[in-house]
Amino acid sequence: MSLELLVPIENESLIGMSLFPKQVMGNNIELHTESKGLPELKGLDIVIIGLNEYRNSFFTNSEYDINAFRKEFYGLYPGNWSVKIADLGDLPKGSNINDTYFAIKEIGYHLKQMNIIPIFIGGSHDMIFPLYQIFQDFKQLVNVVSVDRSFDFSQEDELISGRSYMSKIIMNKPNLLFNYTNLGYQNYYCATEEKDLMNKLYFDNIRLGEVLSNLSATEPVFRDADIVGLDMKCLSWQASADPLKGHPNGIDSRTICALTRYAGLSDRVSFMGVYELPSTPMMDQLLGQMVWYFIEGFSIRFNEYPVAVNQGFIKYSVTLSNQIIIFYKSEKSQRWWIELTNDSRLNNKIKKATLIACTENDYESATHDVVPEIWYNAVRRMH
């Protein structure tokens, strides 16, 4: 099993832990060390795994020091949690890129079976591809959410890379991708052909400006996500704190932490990866806090997925000019969902309904005879 390939945490990351207060993270999570070996997986909620696969990375001349992140993360104080966490160490790169994909897929498959959420740290953004393949094995539709400045549909290279992995996913058979949502894209980093493809496939996206000005609009996106990938080239220069590896426009440090908290809060997210990491002291601190916020979100999950609208939900029927749209509001979390009905063309007696997460603004728009875009796109993807 590929879990056996995981390399123990380097001793230098553990030096001084005994001098830290006993309450800090490093003294309250299970660690894969040379002396103790791999922790017992049963009963764990979240595990951290470092990736050292940078052959397709944007930062081709530098590899992120995952141990620098550990030193920052281990020194943080946990919240009032009952979350069981382990750091399983690092996955070394394979002899070729496909070996790495295979190992990630095997590890992810095993952890998903055990209902354990892995957070992958490091590597290039195409490491999402083997996570998608896990859902193919489960024969399960999957929603991918990418926090990224670009759509990553580039086809300039024949081989998959951190800039073209989405093309690989949509061409891979069987195609079980229901939706791909990009958060924080910047127009000047996206080719016209990529924008056209997003529209043609009815995928969702939220531009950088809207993410920064209306952060709460991103919460429903994470609520419906199975895989979350964060490409840290999305950060502004202020967040990465390195003019050589930062960008004039992008997501700031507070926003990226809020986004990872939303990801943790989602009852549906099975995998999260943080990729394309610049090696700076500020990034080490920020990454530690991002993982902390993911865990905090996980600790206060509402357990509303799958959604059971027969109890604890208020139903709203909105009549538009040519149709009726059903909304549900949770009395527990005050969050909103919209009903999506698929009428079978083969048998009119068969109707399949599902719920997709939405905002109260979507409901308000419907009451003014405006079809919510998230509903429109989802209907088109089903036909």
C-alpha positions in Angstrom: 0.0 0.0 0.0 1.2 3.5 -0.8 0.9 4.6 2.8 4.1 2.7 3.4 5.9 5.1 1.1 5.3 8.0 3.4 8.5 9.3 4.9 8.6 10.2 8.6 8.8 13.8 9.7 12.4 15.0 9.9 13.7 15.2 13.4 14.6 18.9 12.9 10.9 19.7 12.7 10.5 18.2 16.2 13.5 19.8 17.9 12.3 22.1 20.7 8.8 20.7 20.8 9.4 19.7 24.4 10.1 23.3 25.2 6.7 24.4 23.8 3.6 24.6 26.1 1.9 21.2 26.2 -1.3 22.8 24.7 0.2 23.6 21.2 -0.8 21.6 18.1 2.5 19.8 17.8 2.0 18.2 21.3 -1.6 17.3 20.6 -1.6 15.5 17.3 -0.3 12.1 16.2 3.0 12.3 14.4 4.7 9.9 12.0 8.2 9.7 13.3 11.1 7.4 12.8 10.8 5.9 16.3 7.0 5.6 16.5 6.1 4.8 12.8 2.8 5.6 11.2 0.0 6.5 13.6 -3.1 4.3 13.9 -5.5 5.7 11.3 -8.7 4.4 12.9 -10.6 7.3 14.6 -8.7 10.1 12.9 -10.6 13.0 11.3 -7.9 14.9 9.4 -4.4 14.0 8.3 -1.6 16.2 6.8 0.6 14.8 4.0 3.5 16.6 2.4 4.1 16.3 -1.3 7.5 16.7 -2.9 6.4 16.5 -6.6 7.4 19.7 -8.3 8.2 18.6 -11.9 5.1 20.3 -13.2 5.2 23.3 -10.8 5.2 26.9 -11.7 8.1 27.4 -9.3 10.4 25.1 -11.2 13.6 26.3 -9.5 12.5 25.9 -5.9 10.8 23.3 -3.8 8.7 24.3 -0.8 10.2 23.4 2.6 7.3 21.5 4.2 9.2 21.3 7.5 9.2 25.1 7.7 5.4 25.0 7.6 5.4 22.3 10.3 7.5 24.5 12.7 4.9 27.2 12.4 1.8 25.0 12.5 3.0 22.9 15.5 3.5 26.0 17.6 -0.2 27.2 17.2 -2.7 26.6 19.9 -5.8 24.5 18.9 -9.3 25.8 19.4 -12.0 24.2 21.5 -12.0 21.1 19.3 -12.5 17.4 19.6 -10.9 16.8 16.2 -8.4 14.0 15.9 -5.5 15.0 13.7 -2.3 13.3 12.5 0.7 14.4 10.4 1.6 11.4 8.3 4.8 12.8 6.9 5.8 13.2 3.3 5.2 11.4 0.0 8.5 11.4 -2.0 8.2 12.0 -5.7 8.1 8.8 -7.9 10.5 7.8 -10.6 8.1 9.5 -13.0 5.0 11.7 -12.5 2.6 8.9 -13.0 4.1 7.0 -10.1 3.3 10.0 -7.9 -0.3 10.2 -9.2 -0.7 6.5 -8.5 0.5 6.8 -5.0 -1.7 9.8 -4.2 -4.7 8.0 -5.7 -4.1 4.9 -3.6 -3.6 6.9 -0.4 -6.6 9.1 -1.1 -8.8 6.1 -1.9 -7.9 4.4 1.4 -8.5 7.5 3.5 -11.8 8.2 1.8 -12.9 4.7 2.7 -12.1 5.5 6.3 -13.8 8.9 6.1 -10.6 10.7 6.9 -9.9 14.0 5.2 -6.3 14.5 3.9 -4.8 17.9 3.5 -2.0 17.7 0.9 0.7 20.3 1.3 3.1 21.2 -1.6 3.6 20.1 -5.1 1.9 21.4 -8.3 -1.8 21.9 -8.9 -2.1 18.9 -11.2 -1.9 16.8 -8.0 -5.7 17.2 -8.1 -6.0 14.8 -11.0 -5.4 11.6 -9.1 -7.9 12.8 -6.4 -10.5 13.2 -9.2 -9.7 9.6 -10.3 -10.7 8.3 -6.9 -14.3 9.4 -7.5 -14.2 7.5 -10.9 -13.4 4.4 -8.9 -16.3 5.1 -6.6 -18.5 5.8 -9.6 -19.5 9.1 -8.0 -20.2 12.5 -9.5 -17.6 15.0 -8.3 -17.4 18.8 -7.8 -14.0 20.4 -8.0 -13.4 23.9 -6.5 -10.2 25.6 -7.4 -8.9 28.8 -5.8 -6.7 30.0 -8.6 -5.9 33.1 -10.8 -6.5 31.0 -14.0 -8.7 28.2 -15.2 -5.9 25.7 -16.0 -7.4 24.5 -19.3 -4.2 25.4 -21.2 -3.4 22.9 -24.0 -0.1 24.3 -25.0 1.7 21.2 -23.7 0.8 17.7 -24.7 1.6 16.4 -21.2 -0.5 17.3 -18.1 0.9 20.1 -16.0 -0.1 22.5 -13.2 -1.5 24.8 -15.9 -3.4 22.2 -17.9 -4.7 19.5 -15.5 -8.4 20.6 -16.0 -8.2 19.7 -19.7 -7.0 16.2 -18.6 -9.9 15.8 -16.2 -12.6 16.8 -18.6 -11.2 14.4 -21.3 -10.7 11.5 -18.9 -13.2 8.7 -19.2 -15.6 8.0 -17.5 -16.3 11.7 -17.1 -17.9 12.1 -13.7 -17.1 15.8 -13.3 -20.4 17.5 -12.5 -19.1 20.9 -11.8 -15.8 22.8 -11.8 -15.8 26.2 -10.0 -13.0 28.7 -10.1 -12.7 31.3 -7.3 -10.6 34.4 -7.7 -9.7 34.2 -11.4 -8.1 37.2 -13.1 -9.1 37.9 -16.6 -5.7 38.7 -17.9 -4.4 35.3 -16.9 -7.2 33.5 -18.8 -7.1 32.9 -22.5 -10.3 33.7 -24.5 -10.6 30.0 -25.4 -10.6 29.0 -21.8 -13.4 31.5 -21.0 -15.4 30.1 -23.9 -14.9 26.6 -22.7 -16.0 27.5 -19.2 -19.2 29.0 -20.7 -19.8 26.1 -23.0 -19.5 23.6 -20.2 -21.7 25.8 -17.9 -19.0 25.8 -15.2 -19.2 28.4 -12.4 -16.7 31.0 -11.6 -16.3 34.1 -9.4 -13.8 36.8 -10.3 -11.2 38.1 -7.9 -13.0 41.4 -7.3 -16.2 39.6 -6.2 -14.4 37.2 -4.0 -12.8 40.1 -2.2 -15.9 42.3 -2.0 -18.5 39.6 -1.3 -16.7 36.8 0.5 -19.9 35.1 1.9 -21.0 34.4 -1.7 -18.2 31.7 -1.9 -19.5 29.7 1.1 -22.2 27.7 -1.0 -19.4 26.9 -3.5 -17.5 25.0 -0.9 -20.6 23.5 0.5 -21.1 21.5 -2.7 -17.4 20.7 -3.2 -15.8 17.3 -3.0 -12.2 18.4 -3.8 -10.7 21.8 -3.0 -7.4 22.9 -4.5 -5.7 26.1 -3.7 -3.0 27.4 -6.1 -1.0 29.9 -4.1 -0.1 31.9 -7.1 -3.6 33.4 -6.4 -2.0 35.4 -3.5 -1.2 39.1 -3.8 2.3 40.3 -3.2 1.3 41.4 0.3 0.2 37.9 1.2 3.3 36.1 -0.2 5.7 38.7 1.1 8.2 38.2 -1.7 8.3 40.6 -4.7 10.0 37.9 -6.7 7.2 35.3 -6.2 4.2 37.6 -5.5 1.8 39.4 -7.8 0.4 43.0 -7.7 -3.2 41.7 -7.5 -4.6 38.7 -5.8 -6.2 37.3 -2.7 -5.0 38.6 0.7 -4.0 36.6 3.7 -7.3 37.2 5.6 -9.4 36.1 2.7 -7.4 32.9 2.0 -7.9 31.9 5.6 -11.6 32.6 5.4 -11.8 30.4 2.3 -10.1 27.5 3.9 -12.4 27.8 6.9 -15.4 27.6 4.5 -13.8 24.5 3.0 -13.5 22.9 6.4 -17.1 23.9 7.3 -18.4 22.0 4.3 -19.9 18.6 5.2 -19.0 17.4 1.7 -15.3 18.2 1.2 -13.3 15.0 1.1 -9.9 16.3 0.0 -8.0 19.6 0.2 -4.7 20.4 -1.4 -2.5 23.5 -1.1 -0.2 23.7 -4.1 2.4 26.0 -5.9 3.8 27.3 -2.6 6.4 30.0 -2.6 9.2 29.4 -0.1 9.1 32.4 2.2 8.8 32.8 6.0 5.5 34.6 5.5 4.1 31.7 3.5 5.2 29.3 6.3 3.2 31.2 8.8 0.2 31.8 6.5 0.0 28.1 5.6 0.0 27.1 9.2 -2.9 29.4 9.9 -4.8 28.3 6.8 -4.6 24.7 8.0 -5.7 25.8 11.4 -8.7 27.5 10.0 -9.7 24.5 7.9 -9.6 22.4 11.1 -11.7 25.0 12.9 -14.3 24.9 10.2 -14.4 21.1 10.4 -14.9 21.3 14.1 -18.2 23.2 13.7 -19.7 21.4 10.7 -23.5 21.4 10.7 -23.8 17.8 9.4 -26.4 18.8 6.9 -25.2 16.7 4.0 -26.9 14.8 2.5 -29.6 17.3 3.0 -32.8 16.0 4.6 -35.5 18.6 3.9 -38.2 16.6 5.6 -37.2 18.1 9.0 -35.6 21.3 10.1 -36.0 23.1 6.7 -38.5 25.7 5.5 -39.7 25.3 1.9 -40.2 28.3 -0.4 -41.9 28.0 -3.8 -41.1 30.9 -6.1 -43.2 31.3 -9.2 -41.3 32.9 -12.2 -42.7 33.8 -15.6 -42.3 30.3 -17.0 -41.5 28.0 -14.1 -41.6 27.3 -10.4 -38.3 27.1 -8.4 -38.2 25.5 -5.0 -35.9 26.8 -2.3 -35.1 25.4 1.2 -33.7 27.2 4.2 -32.2 25.4 7.1 -33.5 26.4 10.5 -30.3 25.2 12.1 -27.7 27.0 10.0 -29.8 29.6 8.2 -28.2 28.4 4.9 -30.1 28.1 1.6 -30.5 25.4 -1.1 -32.2 25.3 -4.4 -33.9 22.3 -5.8 -32.8 20.8 -9.1 -35.1 18.4 -10.8 -34.1 16.1 -13.7 -37.0 14.8 -15.7 -36.2 11.5 -17.4 -36.7 11.6 -21.2 -37.3 7.8 -21.2 -39.9 7.6 -18.5 -41.9 10.6 -17.5 -42.9 9.0 -14.2 -39.3 9.0 -13.1 -38.1 12.3 -11.5 -34.8 12.8 -9.7 -34.4 15.8 -7.5 -31.2 17.1 -5.9 -30.3 20.2 -4.0 -27.5 22.6 -4.7 -26.2 25.1 -2.3 -27.1 28.8 -2.9 -27.3 32.1 -1.2 -30.3 34.1 0.1 -29.5 36.5 -2.8 -30.4 33.7 -5.2 -33.8 33.4 -3.5 -34.3 37.2 -3.6 -33.4 37.3 -7.3 -36.0 34.5 -8.1 -38.7 36.5 -6.3 -37.9 39.3 -8.7 -38.3 36.9 -11.7 -34.6 36.6 -12.3 -33.4 33.0 -12.7 -30.3 32.4 -10.5 -27.2 31.7 -12.6 -26.2 28.8 -10.4 -29.5 27.1 -11.1 -29.3 27.8 -14.8 -25.8 26.4 -15.2 -26.7 23.3 -13.2 -29.8 22.6 -15.3 -27.7 23.0 -18.5 -25.0 20.6 -17.2 -27.7 17.9 -16.6 -28.9 18.0 -20.3 
